[in-house]
Amino acid sequence: QMHLVESGGGSVQAGGSLRLACAASGYTLNNYCMAWFRQAPGKRREGVGFITASTGPGLADYIHVDNSVKGRFAISRDNAKSALYLQMTSLKPDDTAVYYCAAERPPCLLVLGEGNDYTYWGQGTQVTVSS
C-alpha cells in the first residue's frame, strides 16, 4: 500500500510563495499518474493539476494545471528523488486550503475532477494565505 506524504505547507501573506512536496517511500512516482488537489473549509475538493506517468526516457511528461491557478502554480517531478512538487507563487487568500497529493496507476486520465479516480492519497498539508 502506497503511503504518500506531503510537506511544505504553512502560512504566508498574499503574494508569497510556497513549494509543496510529495513523496512515497519505496515507490517510483514517475510510474504513476500524480495529481494535486485542495479542499477549503466548507467547499468541495477540487483539482489543482496533474502530471502523467513517464512514458519513456527523454519524453516530456504531460502536465496540466487548472485555469484557476494557471500562471501561478506549477507542477514538477524529480524522478531521481521520486518526489512530486507544487510550486505556488502569487498566493491569494482564496488559495487557503488543505492540499493533497494523489496517485493512481496508469492509464492516466487527462482530466481533473474531484479526485475520485485516484486510489492513493496523502494526509494533506495546510496552506494558509493571509491578506
C-alpha positions in Angstrom: 0.0 0.0 0.0 1.5 3.3 -1.1 1.7 6.0 1.6 2.1 9.5 0.2 3.5 12.2 2.4 3.1 15.9 1.7 5.3 18.6 3.2 5.9 22.3 2.7 2.6 23.8 3.8 2.5 26.8 6.1 1.2 30.3 6.5 2.2 33.1 4.1 1.0 36.6 3.2 -0.8 37.3 0.0 1.7 37.5 -2.9 4.0 35.0 -1.2 5.2 31.6 -2.4 5.3 28.1 -1.1 6.6 24.8 -2.5 4.8 21.6 -1.6 6.4 18.3 -1.9 5.0 14.8 -2.1 7.0 11.5 -1.6 6.3 7.9 -1.2 8.9 5.7 0.3 9.7 2.7 -1.8 7.8 3.7 -4.8 8.9 5.3 -8.1 6.4 8.1 -8.6 7.2 8.6 -12.3 5.4 5.2 -12.8 2.2 6.7 -11.6 -0.3 9.3 -12.6 0.1 12.1 -10.0 -2.1 15.0 -9.0 -2.6 17.8 -6.5 -6.0 18.5 -5.0 -7.1 21.0 -2.4 -10.1 21.4 -0.2 -11.0 24.6 1.5 -13.3 24.7 4.6 -16.9 24.2 3.6 -16.0 23.6 -0.1 -15.7 20.5 -2.3 -12.3 19.1 -3.1 -11.0 20.5 -6.3 -8.2 19.5 -8.6 -5.2 21.8 -8.9 -3.2 19.9 -11.5 -1.8 16.6 -12.6 1.2 15.0 -14.3 1.0 11.8 -16.2 3.3 8.8 -15.7 6.5 8.9 -17.6 6.2 7.4 -21.0 9.9 6.9 -21.6 13.4 8.4 -21.2 13.7 11.7 -22.9 10.0 12.1 -23.4 8.3 15.0 -21.9 5.6 14.5 -19.2 2.1 15.8 -19.8 1.3 18.4 -17.2 -2.0 20.2 -16.7 -2.9 22.8 -14.1 -6.4 24.2 -13.5 -7.3 27.6 -15.0 -7.8 29.0 -11.5 -4.1 28.6 -10.8 -2.5 28.7 -14.2 0.4 31.1 -14.4 0.8 31.0 -10.6 1.2 27.3 -9.8 3.5 24.8 -11.4 3.8 21.0 -11.1 7.0 19.2 -11.5 8.5 15.8 -10.6 12.0 14.8 -9.7 12.3 11.2 -10.9 15.7 10.8 -9.2 14.2 11.7 -5.8 10.9 10.1 -6.6 9.2 13.4 -5.5 6.3 15.5 -6.8 6.2 19.2 -6.3 3.7 22.0 -6.4 5.3 25.4 -6.7 2.9 28.1 -5.7 3.5 31.8 -6.4 1.5 34.9 -6.1 -0.6 33.2 -3.5 -4.1 34.6 -2.7 -6.3 34.2 0.3 -8.6 32.1 -1.9 -5.8 29.5 -2.1 -6.1 28.7 1.5 -6.9 25.0 1.8 -5.6 21.7 2.7 -3.5 20.4 -0.2 -3.3 16.7 -1.0 -1.2 14.8 -3.5 -2.7 11.7 -5.0 -1.5 8.8 -7.2 -3.0 6.3 -9.5 -1.7 3.6 -11.7 -1.8 4.2 -15.5 -3.6 4.7 -17.8 -3.8 8.3 -16.7 -7.0 10.2 -17.2 -6.3 13.6 -18.8 -9.0 15.4 -16.8 -9.1 17.0 -13.4 -12.1 16.3 -11.3 -12.5 15.9 -7.5 -10.1 13.0 -7.4 -12.4 10.1 -7.4 -10.2 8.3 -9.9 -7.2 8.4 -7.6 -6.5 5.5 -5.2 -3.6 6.7 -3.2 -3.7 9.8 -1.1 -1.5 11.7 1.3 -2.7 13.1 4.6 -2.7 16.7 3.4 -0.8 19.8 4.3 -2.4 23.1 5.3 -1.7 26.2 3.3 -3.0 29.5 4.8 -2.7 32.7 2.9 -3.5 35.9 4.8 -4.4 39.2 3.2 
